[in-house]
Amino acid sequence: MGRIGKKSKKTAGAAAAAGAAQSSEGYSKKLAAPAAVASSGGSGPGGSFSEADMEFMKKAIQVLCQSTNPLGKSIDYVTDDVDSMSKEYEFWRKEAISCMQQLEE
C-alpha cells in the first residue's frame, strides 16, 4: 500500500519510532491508544482528525488487510472443494445403491 500523505523527515522519524514501540506491544494496546487521544480532545479544529489518529487508522487497516488476505485466498479454493466433495458424494451414493442391490440378490 502506498503512502497516503507526505511527511517531513522529523514527523516521519517520530512516526517510525512510535510505530516500532507500538509494534512491540500487543495489538489490543494499539487499539487503546486512539481512545485516549480522542477522550483528551485529540482531534483537530473543526472536527478533523489528528495526525496520530490518521497514523493509527493506516496501521489498523494494514493489519486488517494482512489478516484477511489469507482468508480471501482460501475462499477462492472453496468452490473447487465443494465440486470435489459433490463428485465424491455421488460416487459413494452410487456405490451404496449397487451394494444394496447385490445384497438383495
N, C-alpha and C positions, 0 to 999 in steps of 0.2 A: 504494500500500500504506500503510495507516495505521500510526501509531506503536504499537509493542507495549508499551512501558513509558514512564512519565512520568519526567522528569529535572528536576533543579534547573537554574536558569539557568547556574550555574557549570559543571556537568557537561555541559550541552548546548552551551555555548560552547566548552569544551575539545574535545568530540567533533567539533564542526563544524570547528574549526581543524585537528584531526588528520585529518579526512576530506578537507579541502582539500589538505593536504600529501600524503596518500596518493593522491588522485585525480590529482595531477600526476605521480606516479611510475607505472611500469608495473604492470599487474595482477599480474605474477609477483612483484613486490616486495611487493604486498599479501598474497600468499599466504605469503610467508616470515615476515611479522610474527607470526602466532599461533604458529608453531612455536617461535620464540624465546621467546615468553611462556610456552608450555607447558613448554619444557625448563627454564625458570628457576623452575618452580613457580608459574605464574601463576594456576592455578585456585584458587578459594576453599576455605574449610574444608569438610570433608565431601564433597569431590569435586564441588562445584558449580562452575559456570563463572564466570569473572570478567566484569566489565563490558566489558573490552576484547575478550574472546572473543565475547560476545554482539553487540557492535557489528560485529565483523568478519564474523560469520555473517550478520547482517542485510544488510550490504553485499554479501557474496558471493552471497546468494540474490537480491538485487535485480539484480545484474549477470547472473546466470544467467537470470532471467526476461526481462530486456531482450534477451538474446542469443537466446533460444529463441522469443520471441513471433513474429518474422517467419517463422521456420521453420514454426511452427504454422499461420500464416495461409496459407503456401504449400501446405502439405499439404491444406488444405481444397479447393484447386483441382485436386489430382491426379486425383480421380475424374472430374472434368469432362474433363480432358486425356485420360485413358485412354479414356473414351467416344468422344471425338472421333477419337482415333487408331484405335480399333476400326472406326468407321464409314469412315474413310478407307482402312483396310486392305481392308475388304470391297469398297469402290468399285474400288480398283485390282486386286483379285483378280478381280472380275467383268470388268473391262476387259481383263485379261490373257487370260482364258478366251475372250472374244469375239474378240480379236485372233488368238489361236491357231486358232480355228475359221475365221476369214476367211483365214488363211494356208494352212490345209489345203485350202480350197476353191479 
